[in-house]
Amino acid sequence: MNILFVCSRNKKRSLTAETLFKDNGIHAVRSAGTESVARIRVSEKLYHWADLIFVMEKRHKERLEEKYGRLSGKRVIILDIPDEYEYMDEELTDMLRRVVLPYLKKADSGTT
């Protein structure tokens, strides 16, 4: 399964999520941002590559919908993680593990 994490600038939250989950041996994981100044910006190719998309805030989902329509049946999960953490902040990594792992376990078992 291809998993994409999205935040605004792809420098802290989504990049932390990619770092945490990329070497799990089960999923292909990437991250991107919605802003023009993002380290890696969400592209049409990256959007279509993803089977499951995690966004940090509701506004990120809204931006994806604006750009790619009603998300073409993509499963998009809003994590509700505010932009108040630094890259690999311990509180952020704990929160990401707590909220993302249940979705990954469901996806692995085929019960999404």
N, C-alpha and C positions, 0 to 999 in steps of 0.2 A: 504494500500500500504506500502511495506517495502522500506525504503530509507536508503542508505548507503552514508556517506560522507568520502572521502579519501584524505589524504595528505601524507607526507613522514613519520613522526614519531608519528602521532596521539597524539600530546601533545598540540598543539595550534589551528591551523585552523579547522581541522575536528572535534576536540573535542569541540571547541566553537560552531560549527554548530550543533553538536548533542545536546549540552546543550540548545541551542536556540529553537530547533524544536521538541525535544523529548516528551514534555508534551502537545502536541496540541490536543490530544484526537482523532485524525483522522488517523495518520500514525504511524507506528512503525519505529523508527529512531535509527541507530547505526553509529559508526564511526570506522575507522581503518587506518593504515598506510602501506605504501609499503616497508619500510626499515626493515632490520632485527632487528634494535633496537627500533622499534615502540612499543608504550605502548600496543596496540592491533594490531596485524598484520592481514592484509587481508588474509583470508583462503578460500579454495574452498567452504566450507560450508557457510561462510558469503557471499561470492560472489554470490552463487546460491540463497541464501535467499533474496537478494535484487531485487526489481522490478525496481528501479530507482537508478542510481549511480551518485553522484556529485563528481567530482575530482577538486582539487584546481588548478592544472596546467596540461598542455598537457602531460608532462612527466609521470604523474601518470596514465593517460589513456594508454600511450604506455607501461608502466610496466604491467598493467592489461592485455593488449592484448598479451604481451610476455608470460605471465603465463597462461592465459586462452583462448588462441586463439583469434579469431576476435570478442571476447566478446559475442558469441552465441546469437546475437540479443538483447543483453542488451542495454537499453538506457543509455548512458553515457554522461553527460553534463560537459563540461570544464568551470569552473568559472573564470579562469584567475586571481586568487588571489595569489600574491607573498608571500613568506615566510618572512614577515617583521613585523609581528604582534605578540603580546603576547596573551595568553589565555584570552578571554573575553574583549579584547581591544575594546573600544567604536567604533573606526573607522571600525574595523573588523566586529563587530556585525551589524552595520548599513549597511555595504556593503553586508553581507550575507543576511540580510532581503530584501534588494533592489533587489538582483539578484536571490534569491531562491524562494521567495514568488510567483512571476508570474508563475513559473513552477508548483508549488504546486497547485495553483488555476486552472491551465489548467488540471492537473492530476485529481483533484477533480471533474471537470466538464466533464471529459471524452474526452477532446480535445487535448491529448498529441500529 
